[in-house]
Amino acid sequence: MTAAPRPSHRPSFTSLSRTEPFLSAEEAWFWTMAALTARRDGARVAAGKGIAQRPCEPDDVIKCLDRLYRQRRIDLGHARIMRIWGERGVAPCPRHAQERGDHHLWREAMSRLEWPLRVKGIVAGAPGSGAYDTGIVRFPGGTA
């Protein structure tokens, strides 16, 4: 018995071309939380069964978050805010005084989650072109 695949067998990646990546890390997070909540309530979450086919499973987003936590880029405070507001299905509003601190942690967490999700193709666009990427300020007349 050989370990090589059959000559007529070729992996099919056509399903990846029909997937619809998320527009932002925030959208991916809300989708992930909705799927995890449904799973907790007894639903069977399976790929390709939703309205739009996504390029990942909910666990893929959780793995990115776990990696950021292990690298100490996200701490338990970030994860707590992400869980609370993810279950609610809305982001904290900075205009409400009680939500300002949550909004700050939410923005930090989403900006740090955006990069790995873009690299994996879960979020659309080139890495570094996200809504929360505000670290680089270009000067008029500058290069780069």
Order of alpha helices (4+ residues) and beta strands (2+ residues): alpha-alpha-alpha-alpha-alpha
